[in-house]
């Protein structure tokens, strides 16, 4: 047994996962550890022990304390960071607040998350603006090629650019620093969708300098479901509003987002416990170990399936995309049927379509071991024969 295998066996019990099934898809919904869920339960019990006392006197300082802990983790000032339910909600708040004129353009990219693309289309159409797509070079993208694609999409009418830190369908780590700098040089708003970044890659938001950054805490940071953050540079906070307007309206960025009505904020208040758990498992060392395992597994899977990995190792972190042995039919119906069949066979590994080809996206987290992906190789081949 290797050192890593022994370590994985030691930590697997920290989650309530059913290990009779494969969990190689941490990137989609995350998995909250038992002790973090216990912290959430403690906050819920505290709230229900005296709801009015909690909501009137305790919740505001508690939210700010949790925000300060998260801000320290991601390299930001506490008053520049607020909680939202998820990164898509953060994007909705930003685009819903952004004043556009007919003819204005929002630049997106060809590997954007589907819900974010729909959000951009919705708010652009309401104000007579349009969507311009930067075509990500694929397969075998490079950082320079991605930057060039975004540069080519900019025009005098560009008002905002939506940049993924790590893409959902293709798992690519974008050169986010260079893209933010490109937006700054062009004088356009940079909006970074960091849904997959916190806990998967190191973050320093002050150094990055993006105008807006939103990221999930329930994925790689392993907080409970229903908590993400929105970070905005001070010069942009006055025009930003949450999707729900409540008593904090016109009282400032923090006041508006911290109170949007009565809701269960226990997930947000559990974020410090999630950070402590992540750090105890190694923090940056855990990120590196997950990245190494994901690439090792991807190389093995590509060899077993007789396919290829569509990008070099430096373009991925703890998620990797591998060509799927499912033939040439890349229709949505086929993709959904394969996803369903894999789950029926006990393997949670998303099948995705990128540029007309089907891929399998894998994730690696502390509870994973190489044997998980060896089982996945067999199950995928079985699904390929059956569907």
C-alpha positions as CSV (number, residue, x, y, z in Angstrom):
1,X,0.0,0.0,0.0
2,X,1.4,3.4,-1.0
3,X,1.6,6.3,1.4
4,X,-1.2,8.1,-0.4
5,X,-3.4,5.0,-0.3
6,X,-2.9,4.7,3.4
7,X,-3.7,8.4,3.9
8,X,-6.8,8.1,1.8
9,X,-8.0,5.1,3.8
10,X,-7.5,7.2,7.0
11,X,-9.6,10.2,5.8
12,X,-12.4,8.4,3.9
13,X,-14.5,8.1,7.1
14,X,-14.5,11.9,7.4
15,X,-17.2,12.0,4.8
16,X,-20.6,10.3,4.9
17,X,-20.2,9.0,1.3
18,X,-21.5,5.6,0.3
19,X,-18.3,4.0,-1.0
20,X,-20.2,1.1,-2.6
21,X,-20.6,3.6,-5.5
22,X,-17.9,5.6,-7.2
23,X,-17.5,9.2,-6.4
24,X,-15.2,10.7,-9.0
25,X,-17.2,13.8,-9.6
26,X,-16.4,16.1,-6.7
27,X,-16.5,19.1,-9.1
28,X,-20.3,19.0,-9.8
29,X,-21.7,19.3,-6.3
30,X,-18.9,18.8,-3.8
31,X,-19.2,16.7,-0.7
32,X,-19.4,18.2,2.7
33,X,-17.4,16.4,5.5
34,X,-19.3,15.1,8.5
35,X,-17.7,17.7,10.9
36,X,-18.7,20.6,8.7
37,X,-22.2,19.4,8.5
38,X,-22.2,19.1,12.3
39,X,-21.1,22.7,12.5
40,X,-24.0,23.7,10.2
41,X,-26.4,21.7,12.5
42,X,-24.9,23.6,15.5
43,X,-25.7,27.0,13.9
44,X,-29.2,25.8,13.0
45,X,-29.9,24.7,16.6
46,X,-28.6,28.1,17.8
47,X,-30.9,29.9,15.4
48,X,-34.0,27.8,16.3
49,X,-33.3,28.1,20.1
50,X,-34.4,31.7,19.8
51,X,-35.1,32.8,16.3
52,X,-35.8,36.5,16.9
53,X,-32.8,36.9,19.2
54,X,-30.6,35.2,16.6
55,X,-31.9,37.2,13.6
56,X,-32.0,40.5,15.4
57,X,-28.8,40.4,17.4
58,X,-26.5,37.5,16.3
59,X,-26.8,36.9,12.6
60,X,-25.2,40.1,11.3
61,X,-21.9,39.9,13.2
62,X,-21.8,36.1,12.6
63,X,-22.1,36.6,8.9
64,X,-19.4,39.3,8.9
65,X,-17.1,37.0,11.0
66,X,-17.6,34.2,8.5
67,X,-17.0,36.6,5.6
68,X,-13.8,37.8,7.2
69,X,-12.5,34.2,7.6
70,X,-13.3,33.5,3.9
71,X,-11.8,36.8,2.8
72,X,-8.5,35.9,4.5
73,X,-8.5,32.5,2.7
74,X,-9.0,34.0,-0.7
75,X,-6.9,37.1,-0.3
76,X,-9.5,39.8,-0.1
77,X,-10.7,42.6,2.3
78,X,-13.7,41.4,4.3
79,X,-15.9,44.4,3.3
80,X,-15.3,43.6,-0.4
81,X,-16.8,40.1,0.0
82,X,-20.4,39.0,0.5
83,X,-22.2,35.7,0.5
84,X,-24.6,34.5,-2.2
85,X,-26.2,31.1,-2.7
86,X,-24.0,29.9,-5.6
87,X,-21.8,31.3,-8.3
88,X,-24.6,31.4,-10.8
89,X,-26.6,33.6,-8.3
90,X,-23.5,35.9,-8.1
91,X,-23.4,36.2,-11.9
92,X,-27.2,37.0,-11.9
93,X,-26.7,39.7,-9.3
94,X,-23.9,41.3,-11.4
95,X,-25.6,41.2,-14.8
96,X,-28.9,42.2,-13.3
97,X,-27.3,45.3,-11.8
98,X,-25.3,46.2,-14.9
99,X,-26.8,49.1,-16.9
100,X,-26.4,48.4,-20.6
101,X,-27.4,50.4,-23.7
102,X,-28.7,49.1,-27.0
103,X,-25.7,48.0,-29.1
104,X,-23.5,47.2,-26.1
105,X,-21.8,43.8,-26.0
106,X,-21.0,41.2,-23.4
107,X,-18.1,38.9,-24.3
108,X,-18.5,35.3,-23.2
109,X,-16.6,32.2,-24.4
110,X,-17.3,28.9,-26.1
111,X,-16.7,26.8,-23.0
112,X,-18.9,28.9,-20.7
113,X,-21.2,27.2,-18.2
114,X,-24.7,26.8,-19.7
115,X,-26.6,28.5,-16.9
116,X,-24.2,31.5,-17.0
117,X,-24.7,31.8,-20.8
118,X,-28.4,31.8,-20.4
119,X,-28.1,34.5,-17.7
120,X,-26.0,36.7,-20.0
121,X,-28.5,36.2,-22.9
122,X,-31.4,37.1,-20.6
123,X,-30.1,40.3,-19.3
124,X,-28.5,41.4,-22.6
125,X,-31.8,40.9,-24.5
126,X,-33.7,42.9,-21.9
127,X,-31.6,46.0,-22.6
128,X,-30.9,45.5,-26.3
129,X,-27.3,44.4,-25.9
130,X,-25.7,41.4,-27.6
131,X,-23.5,38.5,-26.8
132,X,-20.1,38.0,-28.5
133,X,-18.4,34.6,-28.1
134,X,-14.6,34.2,-27.8
135,X,-13.9,30.8,-29.5
136,X,-11.5,28.9,-27.2
137,X,-9.0,26.9,-29.3
138,X,-9.7,23.2,-28.8
139,X,-8.3,20.6,-28.6
140,X,-4.8,21.3,-27.3
141,X,-5.5,24.9,-26.2
142,X,-2.7,27.1,-24.9
143,X,-2.8,30.0,-22.5
144,X,-1.7,32.4,-25.3
145,X,-4.3,31.0,-27.6
146,X,-7.1,31.6,-25.1
147,X,-5.9,35.2,-24.5
148,X,-5.8,35.8,-28.2
149,X,-9.4,34.4,-28.6
150,X,-10.7,36.9,-26.0
151,X,-8.7,39.7,-27.5
152,X,-10.2,39.0,-30.9
153,X,-13.7,39.2,-29.4
154,X,-13.3,42.7,-27.9
155,X,-14.6,45.7,-29.7
156,X,-15.4,49.4,-29.0
157,X,-18.9,48.2,-27.9
158,X,-17.7,45.7,-25.3
159,X,-19.0,46.6,-21.8
160,X,-18.1,43.4,-19.9
161,X,-16.3,40.1,-20.3
162,X,-17.2,36.9,-18.5
163,X,-14.1,34.8,-17.8
164,X,-14.1,31.3,-16.3
165,X,-11.3,30.6,-13.8
166,X,-11.8,26.8,-14.4
167,X,-14.4,25.8,-17.0
168,X,-17.1,23.4,-16.2
169,X,-17.6,21.4,-19.5
170,X,-13.9,21.1,-20.3
171,X,-12.1,21.5,-16.9
172,X,-9.6,24.0,-18.4
173,X,-7.8,26.3,-16.1
174,X,-7.9,29.6,-17.9
175,X,-5.0,32.1,-17.7
176,X,-7.2,34.3,-15.6
177,X,-4.5,36.8,-14.6
178,X,-3.7,37.6,-18.2
179,X,-7.4,37.8,-19.1
180,X,-8.1,40.2,-16.3
181,X,-5.1,42.4,-17.4
182,X,-6.5,42.3,-21.0
183,X,-9.8,43.6,-19.8
184,X,-8.1,46.3,-17.7
185,X,-6.1,47.5,-20.7
186,X,-9.3,47.6,-22.8
187,X,-11.2,49.5,-20.1
188,X,-14.0,46.9,-19.8
189,X,-15.5,45.2,-16.8
190,X,-13.9,41.8,-15.9
191,X,-16.3,39.3,-14.3
192,X,-14.7,36.1,-13.3
193,X,-16.8,33.0,-12.8
194,X,-14.7,31.1,-10.2
195,X,-17.3,28.4,-9.5
196,X,-14.7,25.6,-9.4
197,X,-11.7,27.6,-8.1
198,X,-11.9,28.0,-4.3
199,X,-10.2,25.0,-2.7
200,X,-9.1,23.6,-6.1
201,X,-6.4,26.2,-6.9
202,X,-4.8,28.9,-4.7
203,X,-6.5,32.3,-4.8
204,X,-5.3,35.8,-4.1
205,X,-8.1,38.1,-5.3
206,X,-6.3,41.4,-4.4
207,X,-3.4,40.3,-6.5
208,X,-5.6,39.1,-9.3
209,X,-7.4,42.5,-9.6
210,X,-10.6,41.3,-11.3
211,X,-13.4,43.8,-11.1
212,X,-15.9,41.1,-10.0
213,X,-15.2,37.6,-8.8
214,X,-17.7,35.0,-7.7
215,X,-16.8,31.5,-6.4
216,X,-18.5,28.5,-4.8
217,X,-17.7,27.3,-1.3
218,X,-19.7,24.0,-1.6
219,X,-17.5,22.4,-4.2
220,X,-13.7,22.2,-3.5
221,X,-13.8,24.1,-0.3
222,X,-16.3,21.5,1.0
223,X,-18.8,23.8,2.7
224,X,-22.4,22.8,2.9
225,X,-24.6,23.3,-0.2
226,X,-26.0,26.8,-0.7
227,X,-23.0,29.1,-0.1
228,X,-20.8,31.0,-2.4
229,X,-19.2,34.5,-2.4
230,X,-19.3,37.6,-4.5
231,X,-16.2,39.8,-4.4
232,X,-16.2,43.3,-5.9
233,X,-13.6,46.0,-6.1
234,X,-14.7,49.1,-4.1
235,X,-15.4,51.2,-7.1
236,X,-18.0,48.8,-8.4
237,X,-19.9,48.2,-5.2
238,X,-22.3,51.1,-5.4
239,X,-24.1,49.8,-8.5
240,X,-24.3,46.2,-7.4
241,X,-27.5,44.8,-5.9
242,X,-28.6,41.3,-4.8
243,X,-31.3,39.5,-6.8
244,X,-33.6,40.0,-3.8
245,X,-34.1,43.6,-2.7
246,X,-34.8,44.0,1.0
247,X,-34.2,46.2,4.0
248,X,-30.5,46.7,3.2
249,X,-31.3,48.6,0.0
250,X,-29.3,51.8,-0.4
251,X,-27.3,51.1,2.8
252,X,-24.3,49.8,0.9
253,X,-22.9,46.7,-0.6
254,X,-22.5,44.6,2.5
255,X,-25.8,45.6,4.1
256,X,-27.7,44.8,0.9
257,X,-26.2,41.3,0.4
258,X,-26.0,40.3,4.1
259,X,-29.8,40.7,4.5
260,X,-32.1,39.7,1.7
261,X,-34.9,38.4,4.0
262,X,-35.4,35.6,6.4
263,X,-33.3,32.5,5.2
264,X,-31.1,29.8,6.6
265,X,-27.6,31.2,6.7
266,X,-26.1,28.2,8.4
267,X,-24.2,27.1,5.3
268,X,-22.4,30.5,5.2
269,X,-21.7,30.4,8.9
270,X,-20.1,27.0,8.5
271,X,-17.5,28.2,6.0
272,X,-14.8,28.8,8.6
273,X,-15.2,25.2,9.7
274,X,-14.8,24.1,6.0
275,X,-11.7,26.2,5.7
276,X,-10.2,24.7,8.8
277,X,-11.0,21.2,7.5
278,X,-9.4,21.9,4.2
279,X,-6.3,23.3,5.8
280,X,-6.0,20.4,8.1
281,X,-6.0,18.0,5.1
282,X,-3.1,20.0,3.7
283,X,-4.5,23.2,2.1
284,X,-2.2,23.9,-0.9
285,X,-0.6,20.4,-0.5
286,X,-4.0,18.8,-0.8
287,X,-4.6,20.9,-4.0
288,X,-1.3,19.6,-5.4
289,X,-2.0,16.0,-4.5
290,X,-5.5,16.1,-6.0
291,X,-4.0,17.6,-9.2
292,X,-1.4,14.9,-9.4
293,X,-4.0,12.1,-8.9
294,X,-6.4,13.5,-11.4
295,X,-3.6,13.6,-14.1
296,X,-2.4,10.1,-13.2
297,X,-5.9,8.8,-13.5
298,X,-6.6,10.6,-16.8
299,X,-3.5,9.1,-18.4
300,X,-4.5,5.6,-17.3
301,X,-8.1,6.1,-18.5
302,X,-7.0,7.4,-21.9
303,X,-4.8,4.4,-22.4
304,X,-7.5,1.9,-21.3
305,X,-10.1,3.6,-23.6
306,X,-7.8,4.1,-26.5
307,X,-8.5,7.9,-26.5
308,X,-6.6,11.1,-25.8
309,X,-6.5,13.9,-23.3
310,X,-7.4,17.1,-25.2
311,X,-5.0,19.4,-23.3
312,X,-1.6,19.3,-21.6
313,X,-1.3,18.7,-17.8
314,X,-0.6,22.4,-17.1
315,X,-4.1,23.3,-18.4
316,X,-5.9,21.2,-15.7
317,X,-6.1,21.1,-11.9
318,X,-8.0,18.5,-9.9
319,X,-10.4,17.9,-12.8
320,X,-9.3,16.5,-16.1
321,X,-11.1,15.8,-19.4
322,X,-10.6,12.5,-21.2
323,X,-11.9,11.4,-24.6
324,X,-14.8,9.0,-24.2
325,X,-15.0,5.7,-26.1
326,X,-18.6,6.3,-27.0
327,X,-18.4,6.7,-30.8
328,X,-19.3,9.7,-32.9
329,X,-22.8,10.5,-31.8
330,X,-22.4,13.5,-29.5
331,X,-26.1,14.5,-29.4
332,X,-27.6,15.8,-26.2
333,X,-29.9,12.8,-26.0
334,X,-26.9,10.4,-26.2
335,X,-24.9,12.4,-23.7
336,X,-27.8,12.3,-21.2
337,X,-28.4,8.6,-21.7
338,X,-24.8,7.8,-21.0
339,X,-24.8,9.9,-17.9
340,X,-27.8,8.1,-16.6
341,X,-26.4,4.7,-17.5
342,X,-23.2,5.4,-15.7
343,X,-25.1,6.4,-12.5
344,X,-27.1,3.2,-12.8
345,X,-23.9,1.3,-12.9
346,X,-22.7,3.1,-9.8
347,X,-20.3,5.6,-11.3
348,X,-20.8,9.4,-10.9
349,X,-18.6,10.7,-13.7
350,X,-20.1,13.4,-16.0
351,X,-20.2,12.8,-19.8
352,X,-19.7,16.2,-21.5
353,X,-19.9,17.4,-25.0
354,X,-17.2,19.9,-26.2
355,X,-16.9,21.0,-29.8
356,X,-18.9,18.0,-31.1
357,X,-17.1,15.3,-29.2
358,X,-18.0,13.4,-26.0
359,X,-15.6,13.4,-23.1
360,X,-15.6,12.1,-19.5
361,X,-14.7,14.6,-16.8
362,X,-13.1,13.2,-13.7
363,X,-12.3,14.9,-10.3
364,X,-9.9,14.0,-7.6
365,X,-10.4,14.7,-3.9
366,X,-8.8,13.5,-0.7
367,X,-11.1,10.5,-0.5
368,X,-10.2,9.2,-3.9
369,X,-7.6,6.6,-4.8
370,X,-6.4,5.3,-8.2
371,X,-8.5,2.1,-7.8
372,X,-11.6,4.4,-8.2
373,X,-10.6,5.3,-11.7
374,X,-9.6,1.7,-12.6
375,X,-13.2,0.7,-11.7
376,X,-14.4,3.7,-13.7
377,X,-12.5,2.5,-16.8
378,X,-14.4,-0.8,-16.7
379,X,-17.8,0.7,-16.1
380,X,-17.4,3.2,-18.9
381,X,-16.4,0.4,-21.3
382,X,-19.5,-1.5,-20.2
383,X,-21.7,1.5,-20.8
384,X,-20.2,2.0,-24.2
385,X,-21.1,-1.6,-25.1
386,X,-24.7,-1.2,-23.8
387,X,-25.7,2.2,-25.2
